[in-house]
Amino acid sequence: MSNQKSTSGGFSFMSAFVAIVAAVVVGELIYYFILGSPSHFDAEGHPKDGNFLGTMYKGGFIVPLLIAILIIIITFSIERLITISKAKGRGNVTAFVRNIQSLVANRQYAEAIAACNKQQGSLANVVRAGVEKLEKVGNDTTLDHDAKEAALQKEIEEATALELPMLSKNLVIISTCATIATLGGLVGTVLGMIRSFAALANAGAPDTTALATGISEALINTLVGIVSSIVGIVMYNYFSTRVDAITYSMDEAGYSIIQSVNAK
């Protein structure tokens, strides 16, 4: 196999762990020092009229966790955007694949390798490995047609297997956070409603302050959870689509390289 290394990029396990811990800490700081700033509340400790930040603070202890989840989703979305853009390469993917198909069909292997070096990224790495192997087996008179095709297919599959994990890396964190955000918002909503019904259950006049606090907690947690989940789902589907597009381009280019053996 070619000694070409996979495209580097993305958070390592330790970097991802540190990023998650940092997001939790930032979420707590935002909750206590920004949302919980005394300027958002009146003398009795209630949020001022129309003060959304103070109302969010009344959402309870689930709010900083949901904020942390949103920060995690945004952080890893930026990381995936940078990494996948790097994996795609410098030029237009479609134009690159068409150029490689033309060069390989005309047996211009040196030009094809030069185009890969110019494009860079995961797709270019896979194509370069295939072209280099094609050039090598094409000059090997000891191999029959089937052996050449098998060797070429194996080389492309190995190169693809080297690149694909980097493309899908950390996507599971985004999808997991999207799910947790929904469930976390639901937990906060249930806790808020429990407080609200507890206030209504008091003998005599209900505790309107406790009732308002419970309803506020329920609604705020629902809002933050849904917003975080929407962002996570959208970003996960976006990056999954981009990864599928790059994978399809790898398959298309690899098929063209393998088919060139049949043209010999």
C-alpha positions, 0 to 999 in steps of 0.5 A: 500500500502507498505510504500516504498518511491520512489527512490529519485533523479534528479533536483527539480523545483527550482534546474532546474530553477537555472541550466537553469539561470546559463547556460545562464550566463555561455553562456554569459560569454563564448561568451564575455570573451572567444570567444570575447577575443581580441587575436582572432581578428586583428587590424581592429576587424576581426577574424584572419585567421583560428581562429574559436573562433573569427568567432563564436563571429561574429555570433551575439547575438544568439550564447551565447543563443545557447551555453547556450542551449547546456550547459543546454542539457549537464547538464540535460543529466548528471542529467538524466544519474545519476538518471536513473542509480540509478533507474535501481539499482545495478545489471543487470536488466535482471538477477534480474527479472529472479531471482525474477520470480524464487523466487516467483514461489517457494514462497521464498518471504523472499529471493525475498525481500532480493534480492530487498533490494540488487538491490535497485532502482525503479524496486526493489521498485516496485517488493518489493511492489508486493512481500510484498503484495503477501505474505500478500494476500497469507495468507489471507483466507478471500479473494477469488482468484479474490480479491487477484489478484485485490489487488495485481495488484492495489499495483503494479500499485500504486508502478509503478505510484510512480516511473515513474514520477521520471524516465521521470522527466526533459526529456521534458527540453532536448527535448524542448532545442533540438527544440529551438536550431534548431529554434534559429539557424534558426533565427540567420541564417535569421538575418545573411542573411538579413545583407548579402543581405543588404550589397549587396543592397548598391549602388556601390561596396558592403560592403564586411565587412558587407557581410562577417559578415552577412554570418559568422553570418548565418553559425555560428548560423546554426552550433551551433544550429544544433550541440545543436539539435543533442546532445539534440535529441540523449540524449532524445532518449537514455534516453527514451529508458532506461526508456522504458526498466526499465518500461518493466522490471517493467511490466514483474516482476509485471506480474510474481507476479500476475500470481503466484496467479493463481498458488496457 
